[in-house]
Amino acid sequence: MQVTRRTDYAVRILVELARSGGGGPISVRRLAEDECVPYSFARSIQRDLVSGGLVETRPGVGGGLALARPAADISVLQILEAVQGPLSCSVCTSDPDWCGRRSHCDMHRLWEGADALLRDYLGSKTLAGLVSDQGK
């Protein structure tokens, strides 16, 4: 599993939204400029974040993106999965049909354990925590 540039950009966009403290929606163009994300890429990421229930769009003048729920209720795991799909270190843990040895393979158990550790860690890190860590 590798965090893609798309996911990194999504986290940066969401941190910027959280940092704004809910002062109203922010345009995708401004978020893209502030975070040095190509605008067309930011628009594409916006769709993932809306589909994942992490942001809301508000149309019209003064519209843009806003967090769909408090930053403390959005985990890094949720962001990653909204953009990249389910977290998995190995194809054998993400695709049950990939290998016939699944039920008796020591390596499968190893990758499942790694997935669990990573899910627990990323699930414990919130958007609010990322914002407060930046202030230090």
N, CA, C and O atoms as CSV, one atom per row, in Angstrom:
chain,resi,resn,atom,element,x,y,z
A,1,MET,N,N,0.831,-1.169,0.000
A,1,MET,CA,C,0.000,0.000,0.000
A,1,MET,C,C,0.881,1.239,0.000
A,1,MET,O,O,1.815,1.364,0.791
A,2,GLN,N,N,0.564,2.131,-0.889
A,2,GLN,CA,C,1.300,3.381,-0.968
A,2,GLN,C,C,0.297,4.522,-1.004
A,2,GLN,O,O,-0.694,4.465,-1.733
A,3,VAL,N,N,0.554,5.550,-0.220
A,3,VAL,CA,C,-0.297,6.733,-0.245
A,3,VAL,C,C,0.017,7.484,-1.537
A,3,VAL,O,O,1.164,7.854,-1.789
A,4,THR,N,N,-0.998,7.701,-2.339
A,4,THR,CA,C,-0.813,8.355,-3.627
A,4,THR,C,C,-0.744,9.870,-3.467
A,4,THR,O,O,-1.114,10.427,-2.434
A,5,ARG,N,N,-0.262,10.511,-4.517
A,5,ARG,CA,C,-0.246,11.974,-4.544
A,5,ARG,C,C,-1.671,12.508,-4.387
A,5,ARG,O,O,-1.894,13.518,-3.720
A,6,ARG,N,N,-2.622,11.825,-5.001
A,6,ARG,CA,C,-4.037,12.217,-4.911
A,6,ARG,C,C,-4.491,12.247,-3.448
A,6,ARG,O,O,-5.165,13.184,-3.020
A,7,THR,N,N,-4.119,11.219,-2.693
A,7,THR,CA,C,-4.493,11.159,-1.276
A,7,THR,C,C,-3.786,12.247,-0.483
A,7,THR,O,O,-4.397,12.884,0.376
A,8,ASP,N,N,-2.513,12.464,-0.759
A,8,ASP,CA,C,-1.776,13.526,-0.088
A,8,ASP,C,C,-2.446,14.875,-0.339
A,8,ASP,O,O,-2.619,15.665,0.589
A,9,TYR,N,N,-2.821,15.139,-1.581
A,9,TYR,CA,C,-3.521,16.392,-1.907
A,9,TYR,C,C,-4.856,16.473,-1.165
A,9,TYR,O,O,-5.223,17.534,-0.662
A,10,ALA,N,N,-5.578,15.359,-1.098
A,10,ALA,CA,C,-6.871,15.356,-0.406
A,10,ALA,C,C,-6.701,15.711,1.072
A,10,ALA,O,O,-7.478,16.492,1.622
A,11,VAL,N,N,-5.684,15.134,1.707
A,11,VAL,CA,C,-5.429,15.441,3.122
A,11,VAL,C,C,-5.101,16.925,3.271
A,11,VAL,O,O,-5.611,17.582,4.179
A,12,ARG,N,N,-4.262,17.454,2.396
A,12,ARG,CA,C,-3.890,18.866,2.477
A,12,ARG,C,C,-5.110,19.779,2.287
A,12,ARG,O,O,-5.250,20.782,2.986
A,13,ILE,N,N,-5.976,19.434,1.356
A,13,ILE,CA,C,-7.196,20.225,1.136
A,13,ILE,C,C,-8.082,20.184,2.376
A,13,ILE,O,O,-8.614,21.211,2.798
A,14,LEU,N,N,-8.239,19.004,2.954
A,14,LEU,CA,C,-9.087,18.882,4.143
A,14,LEU,C,C,-8.482,19.585,5.355
A,14,LEU,O,O,-9.210,20.168,6.159
A,15,VAL,N,N,-7.169,19.537,5.492
A,15,VAL,CA,C,-6.522,20.271,6.584
A,15,VAL,C,C,-6.792,21.763,6.433
A,15,VAL,O,O,-7.085,22.447,7.414
A,16,GLU,N,N,-6.695,22.260,5.220
A,16,GLU,CA,C,-6.978,23.685,4.976
A,16,GLU,C,C,-8.426,24.024,5.322
A,16,GLU,O,O,-8.689,25.067,5.920
A,17,LEU,N,N,-9.362,23.158,4.954
A,17,LEU,CA,C,-10.769,23.381,5.331
A,17,LEU,C,C,-10.936,23.368,6.844
A,17,LEU,O,O,-11.626,24.222,7.400
A,18,ALA,N,N,-10.313,22.413,7.507
A,18,ALA,CA,C,-10.417,22.326,8.966
A,18,ALA,C,C,-9.770,23.536,9.627
A,18,ALA,O,O,-10.285,24.062,10.614
A,19,ARG,N,N,-8.648,23.971,9.084
A,19,ARG,CA,C,-7.946,25.127,9.641
A,19,ARG,C,C,-8.814,26.382,9.554
A,19,ARG,O,O,-8.706,27.268,10.401
A,20,SER,N,N,-9.658,26.462,8.555
A,20,SER,CA,C,-10.525,27.635,8.395
A,20,SER,C,C,-11.566,27.719,9.510
A,20,SER,O,O,-12.217,28.750,9.679
A,21,GLY,N,N,-11.722,26.637,10.265
A,21,GLY,CA,C,-12.596,26.647,11.433
A,21,GLY,C,C,-14.069,26.774,11.131
A,21,GLY,O,O,-14.825,27.266,11.968
A,22,GLY,N,N,-14.498,26.347,9.962
A,22,GLY,CA,C,-15.918,26.410,9.647
A,22,GLY,C,C,-16.396,27.817,9.367
A,22,GLY,O,O,-17.577,28.124,9.530
A,23,GLY,N,N,-15.481,28.671,8.946
A,23,GLY,CA,C,-15.846,30.055,8.637
A,23,GLY,C,C,-16.588,30.202,7.329
A,23,GLY,O,O,-16.593,31.285,6.744
A,24,GLY,N,N,-17.203,29.161,6.863
A,24,GLY,CA,C,-17.923,29.202,5.598
A,24,GLY,C,C,-17.194,28.384,4.560
A,24,GLY,O,O,-16.039,28.003,4.748
A,25,PRO,N,N,-17.875,28.116,3.463
A,25,PRO,CA,C,-17.247,27.301,2.419
A,25,PRO,C,C,-16.069,28.030,1.763
A,25,PRO,O,O,-15.998,29.259,1.757
A,26,ILE,N,N,-15.164,27.243,1.220
A,26,ILE,CA,C,-14.000,27.771,0.507
A,26,ILE,C,C,-14.049,27.209,-0.910
A,26,ILE,O,O,-14.308,26.022,-1.107
A,27,SER,N,N,-13.803,28.057,-1.878
A,27,SER,CA,C,-13.859,27.601,-3.269
A,27,SER,C,C,-12.751,26.585,-3.541
A,27,SER,O,O,-11.667,26.647,-2.961
A,28,VAL,N,N,-13.049,25.669,-4.424
A,28,VAL,CA,C,-12.067,24.660,-4.817
A,28,VAL,C,C,-10.858,25.349,-5.446
A,28,VAL,O,O,-9.722,24.922,-5.236
A,29,ARG,N,N,-11.091,26.390,-6.199
A,29,ARG,CA,C,-9.980,27.113,-6.835
A,29,ARG,C,C,-9.028,27.672,-5.779
A,29,ARG,O,O,-7.810,27.549,-5.909
A,30,ARG,N,N,-9.584,28.284,-4.737
A,30,ARG,CA,C,-8.729,28.846,-3.679
A,30,ARG,C,C,-7.983,27.755,-2.932
A,30,ARG,O,O,-6.796,27.898,-2.640
A,31,LEU,N,N,-8.677,26.665,-2.619
A,31,LEU,CA,C,-8.019,25.543,-1.943
A,31,LEU,C,C,-6.874,24.999,-2.793
A,31,LEU,O,O,-5.788,24.715,-2.287
A,32,ALA,N,N,-7.134,24.859,-4.083
A,32,ALA,CA,C,-6.108,24.351,-4.994
A,32,ALA,C,C,-4.901,25.293,-5.014
A,32,ALA,O,O,-3.757,24.844,-4.944
A,33,GLU,N,N,-5.158,26.576,-5.107
A,33,GLU,CA,C,-4.057,27.545,-5.132
A,33,GLU,C,C,-3.287,27.554,-3.817
A,33,GLU,O,O,-2.056,27.533,-3.811
A,34,ASP,N,N,-4.015,27.584,-2.708
A,34,ASP,CA,C,-3.368,27.628,-1.391
A,34,ASP,C,C,-2.498,26.401,-1.131
A,34,ASP,O,O,-1.459,26.499,-0.478
A,35,GLU,N,N,-2.919,25.258,-1.639
A,35,GLU,CA,C,-2.205,24.004,-1.368
A,35,GLU,C,C,-1.367,23.524,-2.549
A,35,GLU,O,O,-0.851,22.406,-2.531
A,36,CYS,N,N,-1.228,24.361,-3.573
A,36,CYS,CA,C,-0.413,24.032,-4.753
A,36,CYS,C,C,-0.856,22.716,-5.398
A,36,CYS,O,O,-0.037,21.863,-5.740
A,37,VAL,N,N,-2.159,22.581,-5.551
A,37,VAL,CA,C,-2.748,21.415,-6.197
A,37,VAL,C,C,-3.297,21.874,-7.545
A,37,VAL,O,O,-4.011,22.875,-7.594
A,38,PRO,N,N,-2.990,21.181,-8.633
A,38,PRO,CA,C,-3.582,21.567,-9.907
A,38,PRO,C,C,-5.114,21.600,-9.795
A,38,PRO,O,O,-5.728,20.688,-9.241
A,39,TYR,N,N,-5.710,22.660,-10.325
A,39,TYR,CA,C,-7.147,22.874,-10.160
A,39,TYR,C,C,-7.969,21.684,-10.659
A,39,TYR,O,O,-8.879,21.238,-9.960
A,40,SER,N,N,-7.674,21.170,-11.830
A,40,SER,CA,C,-8.460,20.050,-12.361
A,40,SER,C,C,-8.332,18.819,-11.460
A,40,SER,O,O,-9.281,18.050,-11.311
A,41,PHE,N,N,-7.165,18.643,-10.869
A,41,PHE,CA,C,-6.944,17.539,-9.935
A,41,PHE,C,C,-7.782,17.762,-8.669
A,41,PHE,O,O,-8.397,16.827,-8.156
A,42,ALA,N,N,-7.805,18.995,-8.172
A,42,ALA,CA,C,-8.593,19.323,-6.975
A,42,ALA,C,C,-10.080,19.070,-7.217
A,42,ALA,O,O,-10.779,18.580,-6.330
A,43,ARG,N,N,-10.564,19.402,-8.415
A,43,ARG,CA,C,-11.974,19.153,-8.747
A,43,ARG,C,C,-12.276,17.659,-8.738
A,43,ARG,O,O,-13.338,17.237,-8.279
A,44,SER,N,N,-11.359,16.878,-9.234
A,44,SER,CA,C,-11.520,15.430,-9.249
A,44,SER,C,C,-11.510,14.871,-7.817
A,44,SER,O,O,-12.321,14.009,-7.478
A,45,ILE,N,N,-10.609,15.358,-7.003
A,45,ILE,CA,C,-10.528,14.942,-5.600
A,45,ILE,C,C,-11.802,15.339,-4.857
A,45,ILE,O,O,-12.283,14.599,-3.999
A,46,GLN,N,N,-12.339,16.500,-5.188
A,46,GLN,CA,C,-13.585,16.963,-4.570
A,46,GLN,C,C,-14.678,15.907,-4.702
A,46,GLN,O,O,-15.408,15.651,-3.744
A,47,ARG,N,N,-14.797,15.301,-5.858
A,47,ARG,CA,C,-15.831,14.278,-6.074
A,47,ARG,C,C,-15.638,13.102,-5.124
A,47,ARG,O,O,-16.609,12.588,-4.570
A,48,ASP,N,N,-14.381,12.670,-4.931
A,48,ASP,CA,C,-14.114,11.574,-3.997
A,48,ASP,C,C,-14.511,11.953,-2.569
A,48,ASP,O,O,-15.095,11.147,-1.845
A,49,LEU,N,N,-14.191,13.173,-2.175
A,49,LEU,CA,C,-14.465,13.613,-0.804
A,49,LEU,C,C,-15.962,13.782,-0.557
A,49,LEU,O,O,-16.452,13.505,0.538
A,50,VAL,N,N,-16.680,14.235,-1.572
A,50,VAL,CA,C,-18.140,14.346,-1.454
A,50,VAL,C,C,-18.748,12.946,-1.368
A,50,VAL,O,O,-19.578,12.677,-0.500
A,51,SER,N,N,-18.331,12.054,-2.274
A,51,SER,CA,C,-18.843,10.674,-2.267
A,51,SER,C,C,-18.539,9.967,-0.955
A,51,SER,O,O,-19.332,9.150,-0.486
A,52,GLY,N,N,-17.399,10.276,-0.366
A,52,GLY,CA,C,-17.005,9.678,0.907
A,52,GLY,C,C,-17.685,10.306,2.114
A,52,GLY,O,O,-17.467,9.870,3.244
A,53,GLY,N,N,-18.509,11.327,1.887
A,53,GLY,CA,C,-19.229,11.975,2.986
A,53,GLY,C,C,-18.362,12.864,3.864
A,53,GLY,O,O,-18.726,13.170,4.999
A,54,LEU,N,N,-17.206,13.282,3.333
A,54,LEU,CA,C,-16.284,14.093,4.132
A,54,LEU,C,C,-16.485,15.584,3.931
A,54,LEU,O,O,-16.229,16.371,4.842
A,55,VAL,N,N,-16.940,15.981,2.753
A,55,VAL,CA,C,-17.206,17.392,2.478
A,55,VAL,C,C,-18.573,17.549,1.838
A,55,VAL,O,O,-19.153,16.606,1.299
A,56,GLU,N,N,-19.059,18.768,1.918
A,56,GLU,CA,C,-20.296,19.157,1.241
A,56,GLU,C,C,-19.943,20.276,0.277
A,56,GLU,O,O,-19.018,21.053,0.514
A,57,THR,N,N,-20.683,20.345,-0.797
A,57,THR,CA,C,-20.504,21.459,-1.712
A,57,THR,C,C,-21.667,22.418,-1.535
A,57,THR,O,O,-22.810,22.014,-1.324
A,58,ARG,N,N,-21.347,23.685,-1.625
A,58,ARG,CA,C,-22.371,24.724,-1.548
A,58,ARG,C,C,-22.266,25.544,-2.824
A,58,ARG,O,O,-21.231,26.155,-3.092
A,59,PRO,N,N,-23.331,25.559,-3.605
A,59,PRO,CA,C,-23.278,26.242,-4.898
A,59,PRO,C,C,-23.416,27.757,-4.779
A,59,PRO,O,O,-23.772,28.292,-3.729
A,60,GLY,N,N,-23.125,28.424,-5.886
A,60,GLY,CA,C,-23.377,29.856,-5.990
A,60,GLY,C,C,-22.240,30.721,-5.518
A,60,GLY,O,O,-21.174,30.247,-5.124
A,61,VAL,N,N,-22.511,32.025,-5.572
A,61,VAL,CA,C,-21.537,33.012,-5.112
A,61,VAL,C,C,-21.296,32.780,-3.623
A,61,VAL,O,O,-22.239,32.647,-2.842
A,62,GLY,N,N,-20.047,32.735,-3.249
A,62,GLY,CA,C,-19.715,32.468,-1.851
A,62,GLY,C,C,-19.787,30.993,-1.507
A,62,GLY,O,O,-19.641,30.621,-0.343
A,63,GLY,N,N,-20.010,30.151,-2.501
A,63,GLY,CA,C,-20.084,28.712,-2.272
A,63,GLY,C,C,-18.706,28.087,-2.275
A,63,GLY,O,O,-17.687,28.778,-2.283
A,64,GLY,N,N,-18.696,26.785,-2.269
A,64,GLY,CA,C,-17.441,26.047,-2.278
A,64,GLY,C,C,-17.558,24.779,-1.474
A,64,GLY,O,O,-18.625,24.168,-1.411
A,65,LEU,N,N,-16.472,24.384,-0.864
A,65,LEU,CA,C,-16.429,23.173,-0.050
A,65,LEU,C,C,-16.444,23.515,1.425
A,65,LEU,O,O,-15.886,24.524,1.855
A,66,ALA,N,N,-17.092,22.658,2.185
A,66,ALA,CA,C,-17.094,22.757,3.651
A,66,ALA,C,C,-17.061,21.331,4.193
A,66,ALA,O,O,-17.554,20.403,3.552
A,67,LEU,N,N,-16.485,21.167,5.360
A,67,LEU,CA,C,-16.476,19.847,5.984
A,67,LEU,C,C,-17.909,19.395,6.234
A,67,LEU,O,O,-18.755,20.196,6.631
A,68,ALA,N,N,-18.177,18.136,6.006
A,68,ALA,CA,C,-19.512,17.578,6.208
A,68,ALA,C,C,-19.789,17.273,7.680
A,68,ALA,O,O,-20.940,17.124,8.089
A,69,ARG,N,N,-18.727,17.184,8.462
A,69,ARG,CA,C,-18.866,16.944,9.909
A,69,ARG,C,C,-17.636,17.514,10.601
A,69,ARG,O,O,-16.683,17.911,9.930
A,70,PRO,N,N,-17.640,17.561,11.912
A,70,PRO,CA,C,-16.495,18.142,12.613
A,70,PRO,C,C,-15.177,17.439,12.279
A,70,PRO,O,O,-15.144,16.229,12.056
A,71,ALA,N,N,-14.101,18.214,12.250
A,71,ALA,CA,C,-12.772,17.685,11.927
A,71,ALA,C,C,-12.372,16.574,12.894
A,71,ALA,O,O,-11.640,15.663,12.510
A,72,ALA,N,N,-12.831,16.632,14.117
A,72,ALA,CA,C,-12.507,15.596,15.108
A,72,ALA,C,C,-13.184,14.271,14.776
A,72,ALA,O,O,-12.806,13.229,15.311
A,73,ASP,N,N,-14.181,14.306,13.895
A,73,ASP,CA,C,-14.912,13.094,13.516
A,73,ASP,C,C,-14.469,12.532,12.164
A,73,ASP,O,O,-15.090,11.607,11.641
A,74,ILE,N,N,-13.409,13.083,11.607
A,74,ILE,CA,C,-12.892,12.611,10.317
A,74,ILE,C,C,-11.491,12.045,10.551
A,74,ILE,O,O,-10.576,12.768,10.945
A,75,SER,N,N,-11.337,10.743,10.303
A,75,SER,CA,C,-10.028,10.110,10.500
A,75,SER,C,C,-9.224,10.114,9.206
A,75,SER,O,O,-9.775,10.223,8.110
A,76,VAL,N,N,-7.929,9.995,9.357
A,76,VAL,CA,C,-7.044,9.880,8.192
A,76,VAL,C,C,-7.404,8.618,7.414
A,76,VAL,O,O,-7.333,8.612,6.185
A,77,LEU,N,N,-7.789,7.552,8.109
A,77,LEU,CA,C,-8.214,6.326,7.440
A,77,LEU,C,C,-9.417,6.594,6.539
A,77,LEU,O,O,-9.456,6.113,5.407
A,78,GLN,N,N,-10.390,7.348,7.021
A,78,GLN,CA,C,-11.567,7.661,6.209
A,78,GLN,C,C,-11.184,8.452,4.960
A,78,GLN,O,O,-11.734,8.230,3.881
A,79,ILE,N,N,-10.246,9.368,5.116
A,79,ILE,CA,C,-9.791,10.153,3.965
A,79,ILE,C,C,-9.114,9.230,2.957
A,79,ILE,O,O,-9.435,9.253,1.768
A,80,LEU,N,N,-8.180,8.421,3.438
A,80,LEU,CA,C,-7.452,7.509,2.560
A,80,LEU,C,C,-8.422,6.600,1.810
A,80,LEU,O,O,-8.289,6.416,0.600
A,81,GLU,N,N,-9.384,6.038,2.511
A,81,GLU,CA,C,-10.306,5.106,1.866
A,81,GLU,C,C,-11.287,5.806,0.933
A,81,GLU,O,O,-11.741,5.205,-0.041
A,82,ALA,N,N,-11.620,7.059,1.209
A,82,ALA,CA,C,-12.491,7.808,0.297
A,82,ALA,C,C,-11.800,8.051,-1.038
A,82,ALA,O,O,-12.445,8.085,-2.086
A,83,VAL,N,N,-10.486,8.219,-0.988
A,83,VAL,CA,C,-9.727,8.543,-2.196
A,83,VAL,C,C,-9.158,7.298,-2.871
A,83,VAL,O,O,-9.225,7.178,-4.095
A,84,GLN,N,N,-8.601,6.372,-2.095
A,84,GLN,CA,C,-7.908,5.222,-2.656
A,84,GLN,C,C,-8.675,3.919,-2.576
A,84,GLN,O,O,-8.286,2.946,-3.223
A,85,GLY,N,N,-9.743,3.864,-1.812
A,85,GLY,CA,C,-10.451,2.609,-1.606
A,85,GLY,C,C,-9.953,1.917,-0.352
A,85,GLY,O,O,-9.137,2.472,0.384
A,86,PRO,N,N,-10.440,0.704,-0.102
A,86,PRO,CA,C,-10.079,-0.005,1.130
A,86,PRO,C,C,-8.574,-0.188,1.293
A,86,PRO,O,O,-7.855,-0.488,0.340
A,87,LEU,N,N,-8.128,0.000,2.513
A,87,LEU,CA,C,-6.711,-0.112,2.844
A,87,LEU,C,C,-6.290,-1.577,2.849
A,87,LEU,O,O,-6.979,-2.432,3.407
A,88,SER,N,N,-5.157,-1.854,2.223
A,88,SER,CA,C,-4.630,-3.206,2.217
A,88,SER,C,C,-3.147,-3.175,1.878
A,88,SER,O,O,-2.728,-2.487,0.946
A,89,CYS,N,N,-2.355,-3.924,2.638
A,89,CYS,CA,C,-0.915,-4.027,2.381
A,89,CYS,C,C,-0.610,-4.989,1.243
A,89,CYS,O,O,0.432,-4.882,0.595
A,90,SER,N,N,-1.510,-5.921,1.002
A,90,SER,CA,C,-1.248,-6.964,0.017
A,90,SER,C,C,-2.538,-7.330,-0.695
A,90,SER,O,O,-3.622,-7.251,-0.117
A,91,VAL,N,N,-2.417,-7.728,-1.941
A,91,VAL,CA,C,-3.589,-8.153,-2.696
A,91,VAL,C,C,-4.244,-9.371,-2.039
A,91,VAL,O,O,-5.448,-9.578,-2.185
A,92,CYS,N,N,-3.470,-10.166,-1.327
A,92,CYS,CA,C,-4.064,-11.362,-0.716
A,92,CYS,C,C,-5.042,-11.016,0.411
A,92,CYS,O,O,-5.907,-11.827,0.744
A,93,THR,N,N,-4.919,-9.838,0.994
A,93,THR,CA,C,-5.881,-9.456,2.031
A,93,THR,C,C,-7.048,-8.652,1.452
A,93,THR,O,O,-8.077,-8.501,2.110
A,94,SER,N,N,-6.901,-8.145,0.250
A,94,SER,CA,C,-7.982,-7.355,-0.339
A,94,SER,C,C,-8.840,-8.146,-1.319
A,94,SER,O,O,-9.982,-7.771,-1.583
A,95,ASP,N,N,-8.299,-9.239,-1.860
A,95,ASP,CA,C,-9.023,-10.028,-2.858
A,95,ASP,C,C,-9.061,-11.487,-2.421
A,95,ASP,O,O,-8.065,-12.201,-2.544
A,96,PRO,N,N,-10.216,-11.935,-1.906
A,96,PRO,CA,C,-10.295,-13.301,-1.381
A,96,PRO,C,C,-10.058,-14.379,-2.440
A,96,PRO,O,O,-9.717,-15.509,-2.091
A,97,ASP,N,N,-10.227,-14.059,-3.706
A,97,ASP,CA,C,-10.046,-15.048,-4.766
A,97,ASP,C,C,-8.633,-15.056,-5.346
A,97,ASP,O,O,-8.341,-15.844,-6.245
A,98,TRP,N,N,-7.765,-14.200,-4.849
A,98,TRP,CA,C,-6.436,-14.051,-5.429
A,98,TRP,C,C,-5.565,-15.284,-5.227
A,98,TRP,O,O,-4.792,-15.654,-6.111
A,99,CYS,N,N,-5.687,-15.914,-4.074
A,99,CYS,CA,C,-4.796,-17.041,-3.769
A,99,CYS,C,C,-5.576,-18.161,-3.087
A,99,CYS,O,O,-6.357,-17.908,-2.168
A,100,GLY,N,N,-5.370,-19.373,-3.526
A,100,GLY,CA,C,-6.051,-20.524,-2.942
A,100,GLY,C,C,-5.470,-20.963,-1.606
A,100,GLY,O,O,-6.051,-21.816,-0.935
A,101,ARG,N,N,-4.340,-20.399,-1.209
A,101,ARG,CA,C,-3.692,-20.784,0.052
A,101,ARG,C,C,-4.178,-19.945,1.243
A,101,ARG,O,O,-3.709,-20.140,2.364
A,102,ARG,N,N,-5.072,-19.056,1.020
A,102,ARG,CA,C,-5.509,-18.077,2.012
A,102,ARG,C,C,-5.800,-18.681,3.394
A,102,ARG,O,O,-5.371,-18.130,4.408
A,103,SER,N,N,-6.506,-19.779,3.442
A,103,SER,CA,C,-6.940,-20.337,4.729
A,103,SER,C,C,-5.803,-20.947,5.549
A,103,SER,O,O,-5.957,-21.125,6.757
A,104,HIS,N,N,-4.685,-21.266,4.939
A,104,HIS,CA,C,-3.594,-21.923,5.675
A,104,HIS,C,C,-2.223,-21.278,5.406
A,104,HIS,O,O,-1.191,-21.942,5.509
A,105,CYS,N,N,-2.222,-20.015,5.069
A,105,CYS,CA,C,-0.972,-19.348,4.713
A,105,CYS,C,C,-0.513,-18.416,5.840
A,105,CYS,O,O,-1.251,-17.526,6.263
A,106,ASP,N,N,0.703,-18.633,6.313
A,106,ASP,CA,C,1.267,-17.779,7.358
A,106,ASP,C,C,1.433,-16.341,6.872
A,106,ASP,O,O,1.250,-15.399,7.643
A,107,MET,N,N,1.775,-16.172,5.611
A,107,MET,CA,C,1.970,-14.822,5.074
A,107,MET,C,C,0.652,-14.043,5.055
A,107,MET,O,O,0.631,-12.837,5.301
A,108,HIS,N,N,-0.430,-14.738,4.763
A,108,HIS,CA,C,-1.738,-14.073,4.766
A,108,HIS,C,C,-2.030,-13.499,6.151
A,108,HIS,O,O,-2.482,-12.361,6.271
A,109,ARG,N,N,-1.775,-14.273,7.175
A,109,ARG,CA,C,-1.999,-13.793,8.548
A,109,ARG,C,C,-1.082,-12.613,8.862
A,109,ARG,O,O,-1.493,-11.678,9.550
A,110,LEU,N,N,0.154,-12.646,8.366
A,110,LEU,CA,C,1.078,-11.529,8.566
A,110,LEU,C,C,0.511,-10.248,7.948
A,110,LEU,O,O,0.495,-9.202,8.597
A,111,TRP,N,N,0.050,-10.327,6.704
A,111,TRP,CA,C,-0.480,-9.133,6.021
A,111,TRP,C,C,-1.784,-8.670,6.654
A,111,TRP,O,O,-2.042,-7.468,6.715
A,112,GLU,N,N,-2.604,-9.591,7.124
A,112,GLU,CA,C,-3.818,-9.195,7.844
A,112,GLU,C,C,-3.463,-8.425,9.113
A,112,GLU,O,O,-4.100,-7.423,9.438
A,113,GLY,N,N,-2.452,-8.894,9.820
A,113,GLY,CA,C,-2.010,-8.192,11.029
A,113,GLY,C,C,-1.480,-6.808,10.713
A,113,GLY,O,O,-1.769,-5.850,11.431
A,114,ALA,N,N,-0.701,-6.694,9.637
A,114,ALA,CA,C,-0.182,-5.387,9.223
A,114,ALA,C,C,-1.324,-4.455,8.837
A,114,ALA,O,O,-1.308,-3.275,9.188
A,115,ASP,N,N,-2.308,-4.973,8.122
A,115,ASP,CA,C,-3.485,-4.165,7.765
A,115,ASP,C,C,-4.183,-3.652,9.029
A,115,ASP,O,O,-4.553,-2.480,9.110
A,116,ALA,N,N,-4.357,-4.535,10.006
A,116,ALA,CA,C,-5.050,-4.153,11.242
A,116,ALA,C,C,-4.289,-3.055,11.982
A,116,ALA,O,O,-4.890,-2.096,12.465
A,117,LEU,N,N,-2.964,-3.198,12.071
A,117,LEU,CA,C,-2.157,-2.174,12.747
A,117,LEU,C,C,-2.269,-0.825,12.028
A,117,LEU,O,O,-2.446,0.214,12.664
A,118,LEU,N,N,-2.165,-0.855,10.724
A,118,LEU,CA,C,-2.237,0.381,9.944
A,118,LEU,C,C,-3.618,1.014,10.038
A,118,LEU,O,O,-3.738,2.231,10.176
A,119,ARG,N,N,-4.667,0.186,9.965
A,119,ARG,CA,C,-6.045,0.704,10.091
A,119,ARG,C,C,-6.252,1.340,11.474
A,119,ARG,O,O,-6.838,2.417,11.586
A,120,ASP,N,N,-5.769,0.667,12.520
A,120,ASP,CA,C,-5.910,1.212,13.873
A,120,ASP,C,C,-5.181,2.547,14.002
A,120,ASP,O,O,-5.724,3.504,14.554
A,121,TYR,N,N,-3.952,2.609,13.490
A,121,TYR,CA,C,-3.165,3.833,13.599
A,121,TYR,C,C,-3.806,4.978,12.820
A,121,TYR,O,O,-4.029,6.056,13.370
A,122,LEU,N,N,-4.102,4.748,11.547
A,122,LEU,CA,C,-4.690,5.813,10.730
A,122,LEU,C,C,-6.102,6.165,11.195
A,122,LEU,O,O,-6.539,7.307,11.057
A,123,GLY,N,N,-6.808,5.189,11.742
A,123,GLY,CA,C,-8.141,5.450,12.278
A,123,GLY,C,C,-8.110,6.291,13.544
A,123,GLY,O,O,-9.094,6.946,13.887
A,124,SER,N,N,-6.973,6.272,14.239
A,124,SER,CA,C,-6.852,7.048,15.482
A,124,SER,C,C,-6.402,8.491,15.231
A,124,SER,O,O,-6.467,9.324,16.135
A,125,LYS,N,N,-5.952,8.787,14.024
A,125,LYS,CA,C,-5.485,10.134,13.677
A,125,LYS,C,C,-6.626,10.895,13.011
A,125,LYS,O,O,-7.173,10.456,11.999
A,126,THR,N,N,-6.975,12.038,13.589
A,126,THR,CA,C,-8.090,12.812,13.055
A,126,THR,C,C,-7.607,14.057,12.338
A,126,THR,O,O,-6.469,14.498,12.498
A,127,LEU,N,N,-8.499,14.599,11.553
A,127,LEU,CA,C,-8.217,15.847,10.861
A,127,LEU,C,C,-7.952,16.958,11.873
A,127,LEU,O,O,-7.058,17.779,11.670
A,128,ALA,N,N,-8.711,16.990,12.948
A,128,ALA,CA,C,-8.485,17.996,14.001
A,128,ALA,C,C,-7.095,17.838,14.609
A,128,ALA,O,O,-6.427,18.831,14.899
A,129,GLY,N,N,-6.662,16.612,14.801
A,129,GLY,CA,C,-5.335,16.361,15.334
A,129,GLY,C,C,-4.240,16.823,14.391
A,129,GLY,O,O,-3.220,17.349,14.836
A,130,LEU,N,N,-4.440,16.630,13.086
A,130,LEU,CA,C,-3.464,17.100,12.117
A,130,LEU,C,C,-3.343,18.632,12.162
A,130,LEU,O,O,-2.245,19.181,12.071
A,131,VAL,N,N,-4.478,19.300,12.303
A,131,VAL,CA,C,-4.478,20.764,12.363
A,131,VAL,C,C,-3.763,21.235,13.626
A,131,VAL,O,O,-2.944,22.152,13.572
A,132,SER,N,N,-4.069,20.612,14.756
A,132,SER,CA,C,-3.428,21.058,16.005
A,132,SER,C,C,-1.943,20.711,16.016
A,132,SER,O,O,-1.153,21.451,16.602
A,133,ASP,N,N,-1.542,19.612,15.389
A,133,ASP,CA,C,-0.121,19.256,15.310
A,133,ASP,C,C,0.655,20.259,14.461
A,133,ASP,O,O,1.841,20.485,14.703
A,134,GLN,N,N,0.008,20.853,13.481
A,134,GLN,CA,C,0.693,21.836,12.626
A,134,GLN,C,C,1.005,23.113,13.374
A,134,GLN,O,O,1.940,23.832,13.020
A,135,GLY,N,N,0.233,23.400,14.400
A,135,GLY,CA,C,0.458,24.612,15.172
A,135,GLY,C,C,1.618,24.499,16.142
A,135,GLY,O,O,1.975,25.480,16.793
A,136,LYS,N,N,2.209,23.328,16.249
A,136,LYS,CA,C,3.293,23.099,17.225
A,136,LYS,C,C,4.638,23.270,16.595
A,136,LYS,O,O,5.658,23.116,17.265
